[in-house]
Amino acid sequence: MLKLEPNDSFLNYACALEYAKANDVTKAIQLIETLLLRDENYLGAYYQLGKYYEQTQDLPKAISTYTKGIEVAKKIKNNKALGELNEALWMLED
């Protein structure tokens, strides 16, 4: 499916999740970073990317990812995602 629709945000996100499940977090990070360059409003990707950065101990990138996701969530008025991203950021900053 991804070969037919290489720019489909959901398919790229799902593929990244599968790479992470297979313990290839680096590839998962690459896919989500590319996805967000194309579709900055794909909110679920910010949370997951932040978690992957946490797994790889790249805390500055995790913080900046959550912060960017918070900005996007505010912009598109998605309070559920806003709350999840804020909580992830708070947990990291504690």
C-alpha positions, -999 to +999 in steps of 0.1 A: +000+000+000+028+024+008+043+018-026+011+030-042+006+059-018+042+069-007+030+103+008+000+089+027+005+102+063-013+074+080+005+047+061+039+062+069+030+066+105+018+029+107+050+018+090+071+037+116+052+020+144+060-014+128+097-005+126+097+004+162+080-028+172+108-046+153+133-027+175+144-003+147+136+029+164+161+048+143+141+039+111+109+048+129+123+082+138+134+088+102+099+080+088+081+102+113+105+131+108+099+128+070+061+126+076+061+157+097+080+176+070+051+168+046+022+170+070+030+191+101-006+188+114-004+150+119-006+153+157-002+117+167+032+117+152+045+144+176+037+123+206+051+091+192+083+108+179+089+124+212+086+090+229+111+075+204+135+103+212+131+095+249+139+059+241+171+069+224+179+093+253+177+124+230+159+145+255+164+179+238+148+165+207+120+150+227+113+183+244+113+202+211+091+177+194+065+179+222+067+217+222+061+218+184+032+194+188+017+216+215+019+246+191+002+226+163-025+213+187-033+248+198-034+260+162-059+234+151-078+234+184-073+197+193-076+198+231-072+160+235-038+160+217-028+192+235-034+175+269-014+144+259+015+164+246+015+187+277+015+157+300+044+141+281+064+173+283+057+178+320+068+142+328+100+148+309+107+181+326+102+168+362 
